Every structure is written in C-alpha cells, then in structure tokens.
Amino acid sequence: MKKASMISIGAYVPKEILTNSDLEKMVDTNDEWIAQRTGIKTRHIAKNESTSDLGYQASKIAIKRAGLKNEDIDCIICATISPDHLCMPSTACKISNLLGIKNITAFDISAACTGFIYLLELAKSLIESGVKKNILIIGTEKLSSIVNWKDRTTCILFGDGAGAAVISARDDNSILDVHTASDGEYADLLTTPGCGSIHPATHEMVDQNLQFIHMKGNEVFKVAVNTLTKDVIDILEKNEISPKEIDLFIPHQANLRIINSVKQKLKLTDEQCIVTVQKYGNTSSASIPMAINDAYESGRLKKGDLMLLDAFGGGFTWGSALLKFGGI
Ligand code: ACO
C-alpha cells in the first residue's frame, strides 16, 4: 500500500508590513507590551489581494517544487476562517480556477488555527485509501479582513499569508501519524459571532462589531498551553519516539510564550524549533505551512527529516502530527 507523503511546500505573504510602532498609532498599545506578551514584531497585510489570491501564489510554488503539472492534482482542500465568500463558492474552488484545474474535488474546511493538521489527516486518509493520488492542501488567511482594528486585544495578534503543500502517494517519507480533536464547550472564548445563522447580516449586528474576531485571550491561553503539551506528549508516546529524535518542532505560531512552554516541557533545543511568529504574527491555518516553508527555504528542513507539528485554535480545535519530509 502506498503511503501519504508531503512532497513539497510553498508559501506566500503580501508585501505590506505592519509593525508594532504602526499599531501604536492606531490603538493604545506599545511595542514592548506586544513583544513581551506575544513575541510578535511585524505582520504582513493584504491590501488588494483576497484569501484565494494568497493561496494561489503559495500553491503555484508548492506544485512546481513537487515537480508536478497543475493537471496532476486530483483534489484541493483549503483550510481558512477568512474565506473569499462567507457561504459559496469555496476558496478551494476559487484557487482551483486560478490554477486552471477543472473537474476535480475542491472544498474548504473550517478548523481555525488547527486547519492544517486537519488537512493532513484528511489527505492521509484519502491517499492511503486509494481515493486520490496528488492532493494540494492549503492554509490561507486574510485575517486583516475580520479583525477589529480598534480592538487592541486582538488586532495586534493577527496577520495575512498562505502556505500550501502537495501530499502524494509514495513508498517512504510518509505522514506517520495525525491526531485531531475538538471541544465545542469552549466555542464562545474565540469566535466571530456575526454574519452566520445566529446573527445574520444586519446594521445592528455590524454596529456591535459582531463580524470581527472576539477572543478571551487569557482563558484561551491557559487551555492552549495545557492541551498542546498533553497532545504532543501523547503522540510521541504512542509512536514510541523521544523528543530528541525530532529534527524539527514546527508549532502553530500564535504566541511565543505558548511555543516556549511546550518546547521546555519536551526539553527541545533552539535548533529543533522553528519560530516565525515574530515576523508574521498569527496567520491561523496558514501559520504551520508558512513555518515549514521558512524552514525549507532557510535550509533547515531536508528530505527525510522528522517533523513534529502542533496547533490549537477556535472551536476549540487542536491536533498534532508526526511526518517525514518527502520533498527534495
Ligand atoms: N497593548 C497593551 N495592553 C494590552 C493590550 C495591548 N495590545 N491588550 C490587552 N492589554 C492589557 C489588558 O487590558 C490587561 O490590562 P488590565 O490588567 O489592566 O486589565 C493586560 O494587558 C493583560 O491582558 P491579558 O489579556 O491578561 O494579557 P495576556 O498576557 O493573556 O496576553 C494574549 C494576551 C497575547 C492575547 C494571550 O492571552 C494569548 O496569546 N492568548 C492565546 C491566543 C491563542 O493561542 N489563540 C488560539 C489561536 S487563534 C485562532 O484560532 C484564530
């Protein structure tokens, strides 16, 4: 039986950079607070590009690096919480059209910052069951479009960007294991309350800013640290892999303090950890593939390297993955 392997990675960020000092002019905040509490210094902001435009640019790179033609892709799955359109068409369909690929399965999933881990589980299942051969998975976000730029507790955190990977049927360097989970009890701690069936689009809804991200950051933080630590320990124990054997730990990039807490628990070294939150902020579903791409482009990720991924986000959702990189 063929195994599912990540054979390439690609990413894209829009050109415009928003610094902490820029934010000081917009809300009551300062560089020191943002850097100390989150690790973030800059984030990229899309002006004239949509979520699908960002995803398309990342996808082109991933397909090229995979050595495939666009028509070799037989499925596109996109994870996003800031889709081009609320209901339809899906952002995956828009990206498929931009790539000129017709007649294949294309759909979106919604798992917030855990989106890329959910994509890996889906792609692994579809490939190893023989249903698909070359799946393009994309995490793409224009979070600047759902952020309240007057709310200092959220607007300093998020950025725009996209990451994409091709998952193909191969004999080696496979996705070894993926664990995904959720708990809807915490739904209200991290939510965009408006524009859906509960609060459809009305002037009143917009007046209350319900269309934007609302987060009880401190409460989310506590659950995130505890859940992620347990989740990565569980997946390592289940697969009888020690933290020392991990070549690269590539966590969701939400907050440097969360990353460092998991890193310390596992006694991982700086060389084992990929950190990009300082330059991109939190790009939700795009953050892990963007960080994998950073490791790849800087020469830190090589074929056969063992990666440990973890993520936590709205829902709540969380998950982790162990995989060997199958790219060149
Ligand atoms: N600048 C200055 N002060 C601020 C700012 C700001 N931008 N934002 C809040 N403060 C103030 C608060 O008002 C509060 O003041 P008070 O003590 O006088 O009331 C104080 O700073 C502390 O606020 P906290 O919210 O307790 O700060 P905390 O240390 O928890 O940091 C943060 C906030 C960065 C949001 C953190 O809680 C966090 O990272 N949470 C987790 C985020 C996360 O992982 N989310 C999941 C993924 S996202 C997704 O799925 C889309």
Boltz pocket constraint, residues with backbone or C-beta under 6 A from the ligand:
constraints:
  - pocket:
      binder: B
      contacts: [[A, 28], [A, 29], [A, 30], [A, 33], [A, 34], [A, 37], [A, 38], [A, 112], [A, 113], [A, 114], [A, 152], [A, 153], [A, 154], [A, 156], [A, 190], [A, 216], [A, 217], [A, 218], [A, 219], [A, 220], [A, 221], [A, 224], [A, 254], [A, 255], [A, 258], [A, 282], [A, 284], [A, 312], [A, 313], [A, 314]]
      max_distance: 6.0
